[in-house]
Amino acid sequence: GSFGLTNPDMPVLIVILNALMAFGLYAFLSRPAEPAVFMNLFLMTLVVKMLFAVGFMVVLAFLSPEHLEGNVVFSFICYLLFTFLETVILFRAKKQA
Protein backbone atom coordinates (compact mmCIF):
# COMPACT_ATOMS: atom_id res chain seq x y z
CA GLY A 1 0.00 0.00 0.00
CA SER A 2 2.77 2.54 0.63
CA PHE A 3 4.81 1.96 -2.54
CA GLY A 4 7.76 0.42 -0.68
CA LEU A 5 8.58 3.50 1.39
CA THR A 6 7.66 1.88 4.68
CA ASN A 7 11.12 0.76 5.70
CA PRO A 8 14.20 2.22 4.03
CA ASP A 9 16.83 1.68 6.73
CA MET A 10 19.55 3.85 5.14
CA PRO A 11 17.78 7.05 4.00
CA VAL A 12 20.53 9.41 5.19
CA LEU A 13 23.24 7.44 3.36
CA ILE A 14 21.11 7.34 0.22
CA VAL A 15 20.43 11.09 0.24
CA ILE A 16 24.06 11.99 1.02
CA LEU A 17 25.42 9.73 -1.72
CA ASN A 18 22.97 11.10 -4.30
CA ALA A 19 23.76 14.69 -3.26
CA LEU A 20 27.52 14.13 -3.47
CA MET A 21 27.14 12.51 -6.87
CA ALA A 22 24.98 15.38 -8.17
CA PHE A 23 27.24 18.12 -6.82
CA GLY A 24 30.36 16.38 -8.12
CA LEU A 25 28.93 15.97 -11.60
CA TYR A 26 27.67 19.57 -11.54
CA ALA A 27 31.17 20.80 -10.67
CA PHE A 28 32.64 18.66 -13.45
CA LEU A 29 30.11 19.75 -16.06
CA SER A 30 29.98 23.44 -15.15
CA ARG A 31 33.48 23.99 -16.52
CA PRO A 32 33.53 25.92 -19.78
CA ALA A 33 33.12 23.74 -22.84
CA GLU A 34 31.80 24.12 -26.35
CA PRO A 35 28.12 23.12 -26.69
CA ALA A 36 28.81 19.87 -28.57
CA VAL A 37 31.50 18.82 -26.08
CA PHE A 38 29.25 19.76 -23.16
CA MET A 39 26.35 17.70 -24.51
CA ASN A 40 28.57 14.64 -25.03
CA LEU A 41 29.98 14.97 -21.50
CA PHE A 42 26.51 15.48 -20.07
CA LEU A 43 25.13 12.35 -21.73
CA MET A 44 28.19 10.35 -20.70
CA THR A 45 27.82 11.42 -17.05
CA LEU A 46 24.13 10.43 -17.11
CA VAL A 47 25.09 6.92 -18.21
CA VAL A 48 27.87 6.68 -15.60
CA LYS A 49 25.54 8.01 -12.90
CA MET A 50 22.84 5.50 -13.86
CA LEU A 51 25.29 2.59 -13.76
CA PHE A 52 26.59 3.74 -10.39
CA ALA A 53 23.03 4.05 -9.06
CA VAL A 54 22.17 0.51 -10.18
CA GLY A 55 25.39 -0.77 -8.61
CA PHE A 56 24.57 1.07 -5.39
CA MET A 57 21.11 -0.52 -5.33
CA VAL A 58 22.68 -3.95 -5.73
CA VAL A 59 25.02 -3.20 -2.81
CA LEU A 60 22.01 -2.08 -0.74
CA ALA A 61 20.32 -5.38 -1.56
CA PHE A 62 23.27 -7.32 -0.15
CA LEU A 63 23.78 -5.06 2.88
CA SER A 64 20.17 -5.05 3.96
CA PRO A 65 18.04 -7.67 2.20
CA GLU A 66 15.24 -7.31 4.76
CA HIS A 67 14.77 -3.66 3.70
CA LEU A 68 15.34 -4.27 0.00
CA GLU A 69 12.11 -2.79 -1.32
CA GLY A 70 12.23 0.35 0.83
CA ASN A 71 15.91 1.05 0.14
CA VAL A 72 15.67 0.50 -3.61
CA VAL A 73 12.48 2.52 -4.06
CA PHE A 74 13.80 5.38 -1.91
CA SER A 75 17.17 5.27 -3.68
CA PHE A 76 15.51 5.38 -7.11
CA ILE A 77 13.28 8.31 -6.12
CA CYS A 78 16.32 10.22 -4.81
CA TYR A 79 18.23 9.39 -8.00
CA LEU A 80 15.42 10.80 -10.15
CA LEU A 81 15.00 13.93 -8.03
CA PHE A 82 18.70 14.74 -7.85
CA THR A 83 19.18 14.04 -11.57
CA PHE A 84 16.27 16.34 -12.40
CA LEU A 85 17.59 19.13 -10.15
CA GLU A 86 21.12 18.72 -11.45
CA THR A 87 19.91 18.92 -15.05
CA VAL A 88 17.73 21.99 -14.49
CA ILE A 89 20.40 23.88 -12.56
CA LEU A 90 23.14 22.93 -15.01
CA PHE A 91 21.20 23.97 -18.10
CA ARG A 92 20.15 27.25 -16.48
CA ALA A 93 23.78 27.99 -15.59
CA LYS A 94 24.92 27.11 -19.13
CA LYS A 95 22.18 29.26 -20.64
CA GLN A 96 23.32 32.28 -18.60
CA ALA A 97 27.00 31.77 -19.51
PyMOL commands that set and color helices and strands:
alter all, ss='L'
color gray80, all
select helices_A, chain A and resi 11-29+35-63+65-96
alter helices_A, ss='H'
color red, helices_A
deselect
rebuild
show_as cartoon
